[in-house]
Amino acid sequence: MAPAVQSSMRKAQPPPSERSTVLGWLHKNLFDGWLNSVLTIITLGLILALLRPFFNWALNTARWEVIPANINLIMRGQYPAEQAVRLWIVLILLAFVVGFAWAANTKLIQGELIVVFAIPLLLLLVPFFSGETRIYLLVMEAAALIGYGIGRFVPEKRSSLGVWALLAYAVVMLIILRGGSGETGIWAGVPTTLWGGLLLSLLLAVFGITISFPLGVLLALGRQSKLPAIRMVSVLYIEFIRGVPLISLLFMAQVMLQLFLPDGFPTIDRALRALAAITLFSAAYTAENVRGGLQSIPKGQYEAADAMGLSAFQSMTYIILPQALRAVIPVLVGQFISLFKDTSLVALVGLFDLLGIARSILGNPNWLGTHQEVYAFIGLLYWIFSYSMSYTSRRLETSLAVANR
């Protein structure tokens, strides 16, 4: 009874009206007492003193004209300008599919949905975008709203259509970006060697995550298998991959991957070799993260599945694995964020991702001395996508009530 008595005597929290307001948050976290108020004021003074030189550089000294002059290069690399309309088609289809998938999975209009739909409208405020770009952004907004309106008619028992739409979009996107076999025309083939900038970084990260996740789950299950051969192969793969740095795998993929393929097999370009190395590397770490989640499941869950007469496959698919994956969501998302940032290493093997494009811009005599501006903008892009993944992870944890289980 002692803990109950002690908990009842704790300081009561302020009413929700105070906790949900800005002033309530400031009072609770920054100005709760005279000591915290003094520390807050001193800390703010130090932050302002440290940031003053930065703001002086950013507002008065920096040559930001380097960004609008090279924005197309940063976004798409060497992708031909005459084929850039295909990139807009991909983005418009993405907006449609995201709106459709969101409405198919949930009929609620949440704050995150408003933010997602507001992104094209916010990009209209970028001063150096051309009129054509602004028209495409408006078309993206319209496509998202149309997709959302269509998805509202999908019954709840068919909510998986949103996931299938995203998977189908991934295939269609690659077909559109790659094009046909001709060298001219609106459907001319664009080899992956010309893909670069943000386009290449996102493709490597998205497909690396998508492919490595199921492979990592299979490796985690294989490491816990009762069959010695499967367990041994899984352990050797995981420990070998985790024992070498990613950059060494990238170099090995560029030099040796073709040697493991049969004679007469088409030559794999550098972007696909880099994707193979990133996928194999991420799968090993995903396997260990998933294995940690599997080991956290109580033995009683397995016994309950056996008592219900479920087979080993059914118990793992419907009971054990969902709980294990839910428990390791923060770890998995942290790994995926790291994977997205690690795609910058492909610049060392001759690919022009965001970092490679930044180096090429700085090699232009017209932009000598703009290292700070270019790398600051590239860092901002990495931060935006990394924070978006982190925010999505937190919302997913809240919806699944991970912290309360």
C-alpha positions as a Markdown table, in Angstrom:
| # | Residue | x | y | z |
|---|---|---|---|---|
| 1 | Met | 0.0 | 0.0 | 0.0 |
| 2 | Ala | 3.0 | 2.3 | 0.5 |
| 3 | Pro | 3.6 | 3.0 | -3.2 |
| 4 | Ala | -0.1 | 3.8 | -3.7 |
| 5 | Val | -0.1 | 6.3 | -0.8 |
| 6 | Gln | 3.1 | 7.9 | -2.1 |
| 7 | Ser | 1.8 | 8.2 | -5.6 |
| 8 | Ser | -1.4 | 9.9 | -4.4 |
| 9 | Met | 0.6 | 12.6 | -2.6 |
| 10 | Arg | 2.6 | 13.5 | -5.7 |
| 11 | Lys | 2.2 | 17.0 | -7.2 |
| 12 | Ala | -0.9 | 17.1 | -9.3 |
| 13 | Gln | -0.4 | 18.0 | -13.0 |
| 14 | Pro | -1.9 | 21.2 | -14.3 |
| 15 | Pro | -5.2 | 21.0 | -16.1 |
| 16 | Pro | -5.1 | 20.0 | -19.8 |
| 17 | Ser | -6.0 | 23.6 | -20.9 |
| 18 | Glu | -2.7 | 24.8 | -19.4 |
| 19 | Arg | -0.6 | 21.8 | -20.6 |
| 20 | Ser | -1.8 | 22.1 | -24.2 |
| 21 | Thr | -1.0 | 25.9 | -24.6 |
| 22 | Val | 2.3 | 27.4 | -25.5 |
| 23 | Leu | 2.4 | 29.4 | -22.3 |
| 24 | Gly | 1.6 | 26.3 | -20.3 |
| 25 | Trp | 4.4 | 24.4 | -22.0 |
| 26 | Leu | 6.9 | 27.2 | -21.4 |
| 27 | His | 6.0 | 27.5 | -17.7 |
| 28 | Lys | 6.2 | 23.8 | -17.2 |
| 29 | Asn | 9.5 | 23.1 | -19.1 |
| 30 | Leu | 11.5 | 26.4 | -19.0 |
| 31 | Phe | 10.2 | 28.7 | -16.2 |
| 32 | Asp | 9.2 | 26.3 | -13.5 |
| 33 | Gly | 10.8 | 28.1 | -10.5 |
| 34 | Trp | 13.3 | 30.9 | -10.2 |
| 35 | Leu | 16.3 | 28.6 | -10.7 |
| 36 | Asn | 15.0 | 27.1 | -14.0 |
| 37 | Ser | 14.0 | 30.6 | -15.2 |
| 38 | Val | 17.6 | 31.9 | -14.6 |
| 39 | Leu | 19.1 | 28.9 | -16.3 |
| 40 | Thr | 16.7 | 29.3 | -19.3 |
| 41 | Ile | 17.7 | 33.0 | -19.7 |
| 42 | Ile | 21.4 | 32.2 | -19.5 |
| 43 | Thr | 21.1 | 29.4 | -22.0 |
| 44 | Leu | 19.1 | 31.6 | -24.4 |
| 45 | Gly | 21.8 | 34.2 | -24.1 |
| 46 | Leu | 24.6 | 31.7 | -24.9 |
| 47 | Ile | 22.6 | 30.4 | -27.9 |
| 48 | Leu | 22.1 | 33.8 | -29.3 |
| 49 | Ala | 25.7 | 34.7 | -28.8 |
| 50 | Leu | 26.8 | 31.5 | -30.7 |
| 51 | Leu | 24.2 | 31.9 | -33.5 |
| 52 | Arg | 24.9 | 35.6 | -34.1 |
| 53 | Pro | 27.9 | 34.9 | -36.4 |
| 54 | Phe | 25.9 | 32.2 | -38.2 |
| 55 | Phe | 23.0 | 34.6 | -38.9 |
| 56 | Asn | 25.4 | 37.3 | -40.0 |
| 57 | Trp | 27.0 | 34.9 | -42.5 |
| 58 | Ala | 23.7 | 33.5 | -43.7 |
| 59 | Leu | 22.0 | 36.9 | -44.2 |
| 60 | Asn | 24.9 | 39.1 | -45.3 |
| 61 | Thr | 27.9 | 37.2 | -46.5 |
| 62 | Ala | 26.7 | 33.8 | -48.0 |
| 63 | Arg | 26.4 | 33.5 | -51.8 |
| 64 | Trp | 23.0 | 31.7 | -51.9 |
| 65 | Glu | 22.7 | 32.2 | -55.6 |
| 66 | Val | 24.6 | 29.0 | -56.1 |
| 67 | Ile | 21.5 | 27.0 | -55.0 |
| 68 | Pro | 18.9 | 28.3 | -57.5 |
| 69 | Ala | 21.6 | 28.2 | -60.3 |
| 70 | Asn | 22.2 | 24.5 | -59.7 |
| 71 | Ile | 18.8 | 23.4 | -58.2 |
| 72 | Asn | 18.0 | 21.1 | -61.2 |
| 73 | Leu | 21.5 | 19.5 | -60.9 |
| 74 | Ile | 20.9 | 19.0 | -57.2 |
| 75 | Met | 17.5 | 17.4 | -57.6 |
| 76 | Arg | 18.0 | 15.2 | -60.6 |
| 77 | Gly | 21.7 | 15.0 | -61.4 |
| 78 | Gln | 22.5 | 14.4 | -65.1 |
| 79 | Tyr | 19.0 | 13.2 | -65.9 |
| 80 | Pro | 18.3 | 14.8 | -69.4 |
| 81 | Ala | 16.5 | 18.1 | -69.2 |
| 82 | Glu | 14.3 | 17.1 | -72.2 |
| 83 | Gln | 13.1 | 14.1 | -70.2 |
| 84 | Ala | 12.4 | 16.0 | -67.0 |
| 85 | Val | 8.7 | 15.9 | -67.6 |
| 86 | Arg | 8.9 | 12.2 | -66.7 |
| 87 | Leu | 10.1 | 13.1 | -63.2 |
| 88 | Trp | 7.1 | 15.3 | -62.8 |
| 89 | Ile | 4.8 | 12.5 | -63.9 |
| 90 | Val | 6.4 | 10.3 | -61.2 |
| 91 | Leu | 5.8 | 13.0 | -58.5 |
| 92 | Ile | 2.2 | 13.5 | -59.6 |
| 93 | Leu | 1.6 | 9.8 | -59.5 |
| 94 | Leu | 3.2 | 9.7 | -56.1 |
| 95 | Ala | 0.9 | 12.4 | -54.8 |
| 96 | Phe | -2.1 | 10.5 | -56.2 |
| 97 | Val | -1.0 | 7.2 | -54.6 |
| 98 | Val | -0.2 | 8.7 | -51.3 |
| 99 | Gly | -3.7 | 10.4 | -51.1 |
| 100 | Phe | -5.4 | 7.1 | -52.2 |
| 101 | Ala | -3.4 | 4.9 | -49.7 |
| 102 | Trp | -4.1 | 7.3 | -46.8 |
| 103 | Ala | -7.8 | 7.4 | -47.5 |
| 104 | Ala | -7.9 | 3.7 | -48.0 |
| 105 | Asn | -6.3 | 3.0 | -44.6 |
| 106 | Thr | -8.0 | 5.6 | -42.5 |
| 107 | Lys | -10.9 | 7.9 | -43.2 |
| 108 | Leu | -9.8 | 10.4 | -40.6 |
| 109 | Ile | -8.5 | 13.8 | -41.6 |
| 110 | Gln | -5.4 | 14.0 | -39.3 |
| 111 | Gly | -2.9 | 16.8 | -38.8 |
| 112 | Glu | -0.2 | 14.8 | -40.7 |
| 113 | Leu | -2.6 | 14.5 | -43.7 |
| 114 | Ile | -3.0 | 18.3 | -43.7 |
| 115 | Val | 0.8 | 18.7 | -43.6 |
| 116 | Val | 1.4 | 16.3 | -46.4 |
| 117 | Phe | -1.2 | 18.0 | -48.6 |
| 118 | Ala | 0.2 | 21.4 | -47.8 |
| 119 | Ile | 3.8 | 20.5 | -49.0 |
| 120 | Pro | 3.1 | 21.4 | -52.7 |
| 121 | Leu | 1.4 | 24.6 | -51.7 |
| 122 | Leu | 4.3 | 25.6 | -49.4 |
| 123 | Leu | 6.8 | 24.9 | -52.2 |
| 124 | Leu | 4.9 | 27.5 | -54.3 |
| 125 | Leu | 6.4 | 30.1 | -52.0 |
| 126 | Val | 10.0 | 29.3 | -53.0 |
| 127 | Pro | 11.0 | 32.5 | -54.9 |
| 128 | Phe | 13.3 | 31.0 | -57.5 |
| 129 | Phe | 10.9 | 28.4 | -58.8 |
| 130 | Ser | 9.8 | 28.9 | -62.4 |
| 131 | Gly | 6.2 | 29.3 | -63.5 |
| 132 | Glu | 6.2 | 25.8 | -65.1 |
| 133 | Thr | 7.4 | 24.3 | -61.8 |
| 134 | Arg | 4.5 | 26.1 | -59.9 |
| 135 | Ile | 2.0 | 24.7 | -62.4 |
| 136 | Tyr | 3.3 | 21.1 | -61.8 |
| 137 | Leu | 3.1 | 21.7 | -58.1 |
| 138 | Leu | -0.6 | 22.7 | -58.4 |
| 139 | Val | -1.2 | 19.5 | -60.5 |
| 140 | Met | 0.4 | 17.5 | -57.7 |
| 141 | Glu | -1.9 | 19.0 | -55.2 |
| 142 | Ala | -4.9 | 18.3 | -57.4 |
| 143 | Ala | -3.7 | 14.7 | -57.9 |
| 144 | Ala | -3.4 | 14.1 | -54.2 |
| 145 | Leu | -6.9 | 15.4 | -53.5 |
| 146 | Ile | -8.3 | 13.3 | -56.3 |
| 147 | Gly | -6.5 | 10.2 | -55.0 |
| 148 | Tyr | -7.8 | 10.9 | -51.5 |
| 149 | Gly | -11.4 | 11.3 | -52.8 |
| 150 | Ile | -11.2 | 8.0 | -54.6 |
| 151 | Gly | -9.7 | 6.3 | -51.6 |
| 152 | Arg | -12.6 | 7.4 | -49.4 |
| 153 | Phe | -14.9 | 5.0 | -51.3 |
| 154 | Val | -12.7 | 2.0 | -50.5 |
| 155 | Pro | -14.4 | -0.2 | -47.8 |
| 156 | Glu | -12.4 | -0.8 | -44.6 |
| 157 | Lys | -12.0 | -4.5 | -45.3 |
| 158 | Arg | -10.2 | -3.5 | -48.5 |
| 159 | Ser | -7.7 | -1.2 | -46.8 |
| 160 | Ser | -4.8 | -3.3 | -48.1 |
| 161 | Leu | -5.4 | -1.8 | -51.5 |
| 162 | Gly | -3.4 | 1.2 | -50.3 |
| 163 | Val | -0.4 | -1.0 | -49.7 |
| 164 | Trp | -0.7 | -2.7 | -53.1 |
| 165 | Ala | -1.0 | 0.7 | -54.7 |
| 166 | Leu | 2.3 | 1.8 | -53.2 |
| 167 | Leu | 4.0 | -1.4 | -54.4 |
| 168 | Ala | 2.6 | -1.1 | -57.9 |
| 169 | Tyr | 3.7 | 2.5 | -57.9 |
| 170 | Ala | 7.3 | 1.5 | -57.2 |
| 171 | Val | 7.3 | -0.7 | -60.4 |
| 172 | Val | 5.6 | 1.9 | -62.5 |
| 173 | Met | 8.0 | 4.6 | -61.2 |
| 174 | Leu | 11.1 | 2.6 | -62.3 |
| 175 | Ile | 9.6 | 2.0 | -65.8 |
| 176 | Ile | 8.9 | 5.7 | -66.3 |
| 177 | Leu | 12.3 | 6.8 | -65.0 |
| 178 | Arg | 14.2 | 4.2 | -67.1 |
| 179 | Gly | 12.1 | 4.7 | -70.3 |
| 180 | Gly | 12.4 | 2.5 | -73.4 |
| 181 | Ser | 15.3 | 1.2 | -75.4 |
| 182 | Gly | 15.5 | 4.1 | -77.9 |
| 183 | Glu | 17.9 | 7.0 | -77.7 |
| 184 | Thr | 15.5 | 9.8 | -78.8 |
| 185 | Gly | 11.9 | 10.8 | -78.3 |
| 186 | Ile | 9.8 | 11.3 | -75.2 |
| 187 | Trp | 10.3 | 7.7 | -74.1 |
| 188 | Ala | 14.0 | 7.5 | -74.7 |
| 189 | Gly | 15.9 | 5.3 | -72.4 |
| 190 | Val | 17.8 | 7.0 | -69.5 |
| 191 | Pro | 20.4 | 4.7 | -68.0 |
| 192 | Thr | 20.9 | 4.8 | -64.2 |
| 193 | Thr | 24.4 | 6.2 | -64.7 |
| 194 | Leu | 22.7 | 9.5 | -65.5 |
| 195 | Trp | 20.5 | 9.4 | -62.4 |
| 196 | Gly | 21.9 | 11.6 | -59.6 |
| 197 | Gly | 21.3 | 14.2 | -56.9 |
| 198 | Leu | 18.4 | 13.8 | -54.6 |
| 199 | Leu | 16.7 | 11.4 | -57.1 |
| 200 | Leu | 19.5 | 8.8 | -56.8 |
| 201 | Ser | 19.8 | 9.2 | -53.0 |
| 202 | Leu | 16.1 | 8.7 | -52.4 |
| 203 | Leu | 15.9 | 5.7 | -54.8 |
| 204 | Leu | 18.9 | 4.0 | -53.1 |
| 205 | Ala | 17.4 | 4.6 | -49.7 |
| 206 | Val | 13.8 | 3.6 | -50.5 |
| 207 | Phe | 14.6 | 0.5 | -52.4 |
| 208 | Gly | 17.5 | -0.4 | -50.0 |
| 209 | Ile | 15.0 | -0.2 | -47.1 |
| 210 | Thr | 12.2 | -2.0 | -48.9 |
| 211 | Ile | 14.3 | -4.9 | -50.1 |
| 212 | Ser | 16.5 | -5.3 | -47.0 |
| 213 | Phe | 13.6 | -5.4 | -44.5 |
| 214 | Pro | 12.0 | -8.7 | -45.6 |
| 215 | Leu | 15.5 | -10.2 | -46.2 |
| 216 | Gly | 16.5 | -9.1 | -42.7 |
| 217 | Val | 13.4 | -10.7 | -41.2 |
| 218 | Leu | 14.1 | -14.0 | -43.0 |
| 219 | Leu | 17.7 | -13.9 | -41.7 |
| 220 | Ala | 16.5 | -13.3 | -38.1 |
| 221 | Leu | 14.1 | -16.2 | -38.4 |
| 222 | Gly | 16.9 | -18.3 | -39.9 |
| 223 | Arg | 19.3 | -17.5 | -37.1 |
| 224 | Gln | 16.7 | -18.9 | -34.6 |
| 225 | Ser | 15.9 | -21.9 | -36.8 |
| 226 | Lys | 16.2 | -25.4 | -35.3 |
| 227 | Leu | 17.8 | -26.6 | -38.6 |
| 228 | Pro | 21.6 | -26.4 | -38.1 |
| 229 | Ala | 22.4 | -25.6 | -41.8 |
| 230 | Ile | 20.0 | -22.7 | -42.0 |
| 231 | Arg | 21.1 | -21.3 | -38.7 |
| 232 | Met | 24.8 | -21.6 | -39.6 |
| 233 | Val | 24.3 | -19.9 | -43.0 |
| 234 | Ser | 22.4 | -17.0 | -41.3 |
| 235 | Val | 24.9 | -16.6 | -38.6 |
| 236 | Leu | 27.9 | -16.5 | -41.0 |
| 237 | Tyr | 26.2 | -14.0 | -43.3 |
| 238 | Ile | 25.2 | -11.7 | -40.5 |
| 239 | Glu | 28.5 | -11.8 | -38.7 |
| 240 | Phe | 30.5 | -11.3 | -41.9 |
| 241 | Ile | 28.5 | -8.4 | -43.1 |
| 242 | Arg | 28.5 | -6.7 | -39.7 |
| 243 | Gly | 32.2 | -7.1 | -39.5 |
| 244 | Val | 33.1 | -5.0 | -42.5 |
| 245 | Pro | 32.3 | -1.3 | -43.2 |
| 246 | Leu | 29.8 | -0.3 | -45.9 |
| 247 | Ile | 32.4 | 1.4 | -48.0 |
| 248 | Ser | 34.3 | -1.9 | -48.4 |
| 249 | Leu | 31.1 | -3.6 | -49.6 |
| 250 | Leu | 30.5 | -0.7 | -52.1 |
| 251 | Phe | 34.0 | -1.2 | -53.6 |
| 252 | Met | 33.6 | -5.0 | -53.6 |
| 253 | Ala | 30.2 | -4.6 | -55.4 |
| 254 | Gln | 31.6 | -2.3 | -58.0 |
| 255 | Val | 34.6 | -4.6 | -58.7 |
| 256 | Met | 33.5 | -8.2 | -57.9 |
| 257 | Leu | 29.7 | -8.5 | -58.2 |
| 258 | Gln | 29.9 | -9.2 | -61.9 |
| 259 | Leu | 32.3 | -12.1 | -61.2 |
| 260 | Phe | 29.6 | -14.0 | -59.3 |
| 261 | Leu | 27.2 | -13.9 | -62.2 |
| 262 | Pro | 27.1 | -16.5 | -65.0 |
| 263 | Asp | 28.8 | -15.9 | -68.3 |
| 264 | Gly | 26.8 | -13.9 | -70.7 |
| 265 | Phe | 24.8 | -12.2 | -68.0 |
| 266 | Pro | 24.1 | -8.5 | -68.9 |
| 267 | Thr | 26.5 | -6.0 | -67.2 |
| 268 | Ile | 25.1 | -4.5 | -64.1 |
| 269 | Asp | 25.5 | -0.7 | -64.0 |
| 270 | Arg | 27.1 | 1.0 | -61.0 |
| 271 | Ala | 23.9 | 2.3 | -59.4 |
| 272 | Leu | 22.5 | -1.3 | -59.2 |
| 273 | Arg | 25.8 | -2.5 | -57.8 |
| 274 | Ala | 25.7 | 0.1 | -55.1 |
| 275 | Leu | 22.0 | -0.8 | -54.3 |
| 276 | Ala | 23.0 | -4.4 | -53.9 |
| 277 | Ala | 25.8 | -3.5 | -51.4 |
| 278 | Ile | 23.5 | -1.2 | -49.5 |
| 279 | Thr | 20.7 | -3.8 | -49.4 |
| 280 | Leu | 23.0 | -6.6 | -48.2 |
| 281 | Phe | 24.6 | -4.4 | -45.6 |
| 282 | Ser | 21.2 | -3.2 | -44.2 |
| 283 | Ala | 19.7 | -6.7 | -44.1 |
| 284 | Ala | 22.4 | -7.9 | -41.7 |
| 285 | Tyr | 21.6 | -5.1 | -39.2 |
| 286 | Thr | 17.9 | -5.5 | -39.7 |
| 287 | Ala | 18.2 | -9.2 | -38.9 |
| 288 | Glu | 19.9 | -8.5 | -35.5 |
| 289 | Asn | 17.3 | -5.8 | -34.6 |
| 290 | Val | 14.4 | -8.2 | -35.5 |
| 291 | Arg | 16.1 | -11.0 | -33.6 |
| 292 | Gly | 16.2 | -8.8 | -30.5 |
| 293 | Gly | 12.4 | -8.2 | -30.9 |
| 294 | Leu | 11.8 | -11.9 | -31.2 |
| 295 | Gln | 13.8 | -12.7 | -28.0 |
| 296 | Ser | 11.7 | -10.1 | -26.1 |
| 297 | Ile | 8.5 | -12.1 | -26.7 |
| 298 | Pro | 7.6 | -14.1 | -23.6 |
| 299 | Lys | 7.5 | -17.9 | -23.9 |
| 300 | Gly | 3.9 | -17.9 | -22.9 |
| 301 | Gln | 3.0 | -16.4 | -26.3 |
| 302 | Tyr | 4.5 | -19.4 | -28.1 |
| 303 | Glu | 2.7 | -21.7 | -25.7 |
| 304 | Ala | -0.6 | -19.9 | -26.2 |
| 305 | Ala | -0.2 | -20.3 | -30.0 |
| 306 | Asp | 0.4 | -24.0 | -29.6 |
| 307 | Ala | -2.6 | -24.3 | -27.3 |
| 308 | Met | -4.8 | -22.8 | -30.0 |
| 309 | Gly | -3.6 | -25.4 | -32.5 |
| 310 | Leu | -1.7 | -23.0 | -34.7 |
| 311 | Ser | 1.1 | -24.3 | -36.9 |
| 312 | Ala | 4.6 | -22.8 | -36.5 |
| 313 | Phe | 4.1 | -20.7 | -39.6 |
| 314 | Gln | 0.8 | -19.3 | -38.4 |
| 315 | Ser | 2.0 | -18.6 | -34.9 |
| 316 | Met | 5.1 | -16.8 | -36.2 |
| 317 | Thr | 3.1 | -14.8 | -38.8 |
| 318 | Tyr | 0.0 | -13.8 | -36.8 |
| 319 | Ile | 1.3 | -13.7 | -33.2 |
| 320 | Ile | 5.0 | -13.6 | -32.6 |
| 321 | Leu | 6.4 | -11.5 | -35.5 |
| 322 | Pro | 3.8 | -8.7 | -35.3 |
| 323 | Gln | 4.7 | -8.2 | -31.6 |
| 324 | Ala | 8.4 | -8.4 | -32.2 |
| 325 | Leu | 8.3 | -5.8 | -35.1 |
| 326 | Arg | 6.2 | -3.5 | -33.0 |
| 327 | Ala | 8.7 | -3.6 | -30.2 |
| 328 | Val | 11.7 | -2.7 | -32.4 |
| 329 | Ile | 10.1 | 0.1 | -34.4 |
| 330 | Pro | 12.4 | 2.8 | -32.9 |
| 331 | Val | 15.5 | 0.8 | -33.6 |
| 332 | Leu | 14.4 | -0.1 | -37.1 |
| 333 | Val | 13.6 | 3.5 | -38.0 |
| 334 | Gly | 16.9 | 4.7 | -36.5 |
| 335 | Gln | 18.7 | 2.2 | -38.7 |
| 336 | Phe | 16.7 | 3.3 | -41.8 |
| 337 | Ile | 17.6 | 6.9 | -41.1 |
| 338 | Ser | 21.3 | 5.9 | -40.9 |
| 339 | Leu | 21.0 | 4.0 | -44.1 |
| 340 | Phe | 19.6 | 7.1 | -45.9 |
| 341 | Lys | 22.5 | 9.1 | -44.7 |
| 342 | Asp | 25.0 | 6.3 | -45.6 |
| 343 | Thr | 23.9 | 6.6 | -49.2 |
| 344 | Ser | 26.3 | 9.6 | -49.4 |
| 345 | Leu | 29.1 | 7.0 | -49.4 |
| 346 | Val | 28.3 | 6.1 | -53.0 |
| 347 | Ala | 30.0 | 9.3 | -54.1 |
| 348 | Leu | 33.3 | 7.6 | -53.3 |
| 349 | Val | 32.6 | 5.0 | -56.0 |
| 350 | Gly | 31.9 | 7.5 | -58.7 |
| 351 | Leu | 28.1 | 8.0 | -58.4 |
| 352 | Phe | 26.6 | 11.5 | -58.3 |
| 353 | Asp | 24.2 | 11.4 | -55.4 |
| 354 | Leu | 23.6 | 14.5 | -53.3 |
| 355 | Leu | 27.2 | 14.5 | -52.0 |
| 356 | Gly | 28.7 | 13.7 | -55.4 |
| 357 | Ile | 26.6 | 16.5 | -57.0 |
| 358 | Ala | 27.8 | 18.9 | -54.3 |
| 359 | Arg | 31.4 | 18.1 | -55.2 |
| 360 | Ser | 30.8 | 18.6 | -58.9 |
| 361 | Ile | 29.2 | 22.0 | -58.2 |
| 362 | Leu | 32.2 | 23.1 | -56.1 |
| 363 | Gly | 34.5 | 22.0 | -59.0 |
| 364 | Asn | 32.9 | 24.6 | -61.2 |
| 365 | Pro | 35.1 | 27.7 | -61.4 |
| 366 | Asn | 32.0 | 30.0 | -61.2 |
| 367 | Trp | 31.2 | 28.7 | -57.7 |
| 368 | Leu | 34.6 | 28.5 | -56.0 |
| 369 | Gly | 34.4 | 29.4 | -52.3 |
| 370 | Thr | 30.8 | 28.4 | -51.9 |
| 371 | His | 31.5 | 25.2 | -49.8 |
| 372 | Gln | 29.5 | 26.4 | -46.8 |
| 373 | Glu | 26.4 | 27.3 | -48.8 |
| 374 | Val | 26.3 | 24.1 | -50.8 |
| 375 | Tyr | 27.0 | 21.8 | -47.9 |
| 376 | Ala | 24.5 | 23.7 | -45.7 |
| 377 | Phe | 21.8 | 23.2 | -48.3 |
| 378 | Ile | 22.7 | 19.5 | -48.8 |
| 379 | Gly | 22.7 | 19.0 | -45.0 |
| 380 | Leu | 19.3 | 20.7 | -44.8 |
| 381 | Leu | 17.9 | 18.2 | -47.3 |
| 382 | Tyr | 19.3 | 15.3 | -45.4 |
| 383 | Trp | 17.8 | 16.7 | -42.2 |
| 384 | Ile | 14.3 | 17.2 | -43.7 |
| 385 | Phe | 14.0 | 13.6 | -44.8 |
| 386 | Ser | 15.6 | 12.2 | -41.7 |
| 387 | Tyr | 13.3 | 14.2 | -39.4 |
| 388 | Ser | 10.3 | 13.1 | -41.5 |
| 389 | Met | 11.2 | 9.5 | -41.0 |
| 390 | Ser | 11.7 | 10.1 | -37.2 |
| 391 | Tyr | 8.4 | 11.9 | -36.9 |
| 392 | Thr | 6.6 | 9.2 | -38.8 |
| 393 | Ser | 8.1 | 6.7 | -36.4 |
| 394 | Arg | 6.9 | 8.5 | -33.4 |
| 395 | Arg | 3.4 | 8.8 | -34.8 |
| 396 | Leu | 3.4 | 5.1 | -35.6 |
| 397 | Glu | 4.5 | 4.2 | -32.1 |
| 398 | Thr | 1.7 | 6.4 | -30.7 |
| 399 | Ser | -0.9 | 4.8 | -32.9 |
| 400 | Leu | 0.3 | 1.3 | -31.9 |
| 401 | Ala | 0.7 | 2.3 | -28.3 |
| 402 | Val | 4.2 | 0.8 | -28.2 |
| 403 | Ala | 5.2 | 2.6 | -25.0 |
| 404 | Asn | 2.1 | 1.4 | -23.2 |
| 405 | Arg | 2.6 | -2.3 | -23.9 |
